[in-house]
Amino acid sequence: MRAVLIHERGDFDVMHVEEIEIPRPSSGQVLIKVALAGVNYADALIRMGAYAFLPPLPHSLGFEVVGTIEEVGPDVANLQTGTRVVSLVMGGYAEYALANAHDVVVLPDEVSDAQAVMIPVQGQTAYLSLKAAYIRQGDMVLVHSAAGGVGSIAVQLAKLLGAKLVIGTTTSAEKVDFIRSLGADAVVRTDESDWAEQVLKLTGGQGVQVLLETIGGPVGRQSIDCLAPFGRMVVYGSLTGQPTMFATQELIGKCASIIGYNTNIQSHEDQMRASQEILQAIISGQLRVIHESTFPLDQVSEAHKALLTGKTQGKVLLSM
């Protein structure tokens, strides 16, 4: 089978499409014939050697795939070959990928491959980050990088979970209308020096109760200024790679909280519950999944470049 492998960590050119043997499922596993693989920031960080955990080299990349079950391993009783599924995997940039049977979500016909592939990583991150922020009916919410894979889902889910005001951020004038089309009540440009003041004005001087932060550096620091009393800022990434510097008194003064979030720490039960909630939202038409950028496997470098330049809207995909 064809798969993207890296033998060293580094820039885009360390990724190579190679021919390797098709793996066989062990006990509790299934083999998925991959139709689409999701491309995520975590993939790029692993490639560069900047992620929280690094698999031993050589290895493939990719955590989420959609496709059909090709083979069922021993001790798997509830899944059959030919079933269309989406799953969390290790090494999804390949024509075939192994998945633990308990991570697999069976897909109904009314949900397309391109809609489903974001569920295991970006969908869960958006949903569970909002849950980690204890979002409540009537909250005001700010979502950074609102045109991205996670952000575009989080804007919509915040509304579904009861937010009365959702503010999305971007640095691109071209993305403002797109973010509004997702249901955001307002869009703020974080490349404008007074963006935090704009947020406070939009919230009547109160600030937001929930803030999803994934940028870091000065924007991360200014985000604290946007929090309401008892506000909760959930940090699930750092696109700039810069630390967020702040004084503890800033949190104490408004009884605010900063919560680090990593989906991998979440219980498996919560992850699967989130997957089902997202799936139902797609089926009901309450959640739109945007996938404007799909690249063939041979163009994996271009897919990573598109993701990291921030020029994409919604999900970036690899097709097999």
Buried (B, 14 or more C-beta within 10 A) or exposed (E): BBBBBBEEBEEBEBBEBEEBEBBEBEEEBBBBBBBBBBBBBBBBBBBBEEBEEBEEEEBBBBBBBBBBBBBBBEEBEEBEEEBBBBBBBBBBBBBBBBBBBEBBBBBEEEBBBBBBBBBBBBBBBBBBBBBBBBBEEEBBBBBBBBBBBBBBBBBBBBBBBEBEBBBBBBBBEEBBEBBBEBBBBBBBBBEEEEBBBBBBEBBEEEBBBBBBBBBBBEBBBBBBBBBBEEBBBBBBBBBBEBEBEBEEEBBEEBEBBBBEBBBEEBEEEBBBBBBEBBBEBBEEEEBBBBBEBBBEBEBBBBBBBBBBEBEBBBBBBBBB
